[in-house]
């Protein structure tokens, strides 16, 4: 069973420095999914304080990668095969929360989806789906 500490440690020890520069914090990790938060800072904001699409896509991908490990019961590296992101509205506020879940996990592929929500408004700002290559079990 994976908990928030396991997922945060895996994130901190295995992800690229530019991903960690978003200062992601795992706030929930279980077999049902994973939640990852990042603060909105000047480093990821565009003109008008709106979060850049690149930061949002990175957040969604990272949350879904970690959700794969939480679902499998152990944190393991997976490879992103596809990533599709739909931007619904500008991301602004204090932080962005990524709510990731696994929709299907097979022997070779894992399918996931993620909703990005702005806080404190609670409004969804983006939806993402991805397919990951699973490690051999």
Order of alpha helices (4+ residues) and beta strands (2+ residues): alpha-alpha-beta-beta-alpha-beta-beta-beta-beta
